[in-house]
Structure formats: structure tokens, C-alpha cells
Amino acid sequence: MALTATVHHFEIALSDVDRSVYETLDLRVARHPSESMRYLLLRTLAYCLSFEEGIAFSKGGLSSTDEPPVAVHDPTGILLAWIDVGSPSAERLHKASKAARRVALFTAAELSQLRREASSRTIHKVDEIEVWRIAGAFLDELGSKIDRNTKLEMTRNDGQLYVSVGGSTLETLLERASLVADEGAARA
């Protein structure tokens, strides 16, 4: 018998001070049987920290390799933002940069690993890809506090991410990085 996805219900009070976004989100996020808690949390954080009109999780979930885990479309259906999670291949990032006006990547991977992969082939507008690194230890600690119905307060302020859940507040640096090892050379 095939395993089915587990649905997590998140009620999130979002205060993204850095982007002036303040929302109350009621999300139901399906966790595929092969999906780690870390990946589920990265997808959820990516959605929240990229929140804008037209944002949505992919309909195909993990099984859909032709679309991003999170995307932003305009009212006519044009893909405005491809928001990826984890450690996508250089080919996937190239495809994303050709398909969308903006590409963002939320990851817990080491930057050296991502840069090595990115340098393995040409990636369209590689220097414009937003990379947001979140510490794996933070995701693991947050994962230990998550159940199928979770209320969170999430605040981003001056590059710091604070998540309050179950009476405790976790904090981490939301590190903005580039896939290009020397950003100065990429912009020259």
C-alpha cells in the first residue's frame, strides 16, 4: 500500500519588517512521505519570507520537477518568481532563471557546495539569483517543536529571523548570499 502525504496545518503571524509585510497566514502544507522535516520547513519559510500577492505552493509537490516548490504568478498566469528550496542542480537554476523574472533559493546547504554546483555549468543571470541560507541547526530545533497543527509567530528584522512556537522563541541569521564566489567580479 502506498504511503500518503501528511498534512501540516500552520497558523502563522508574519511580521516581515525588512519587507514591510504583515500577514496572518493559514497554511496547509502536505509533507510527502519521502520529504524530510527540514525540507518541509524550508518550503514553509520560503513561502512566508517571499509572501506577496499571487504566491502558491506547487500543485505537484515534490513529484513535480518541472515547477518550483513555491511560485509567484501575476493575475494573467505569468511566472514572476521561481522560489526553490534545498540544493537544486545548476541545470534547474538555469531553467528557473530563463522562466521567471526573479529566482530565490532557500537552503541550509553550505555555500561552497552550492557555488561548486553553480560553477559546473552556465546559469542564466546567476548573479541575480537570491540565495537565503538558514542554519540547519535552527531548522532541526524548529522541527522538534512542530506537530500537525502548529501556531507560529515569525518575525524578520535586520536580517534576523525569530520564530516563536510552543512558548519558546528560536532565532537565527537569515544569511543573504550569492552563487557567485566573488560578487564584485560578477557585477563588474
Helices and strands as residue ranges (DSSP letters): E 6-16, E 21-31, H 37-49, E 55-57, G 61-63, E 70-73, E 79-85, H 90-99, E 102-107, H 111-118, G 126-128, E 130-133, H 136-143, E 149-157, E 160-165, E 168-173, E 175-177, H 183-187
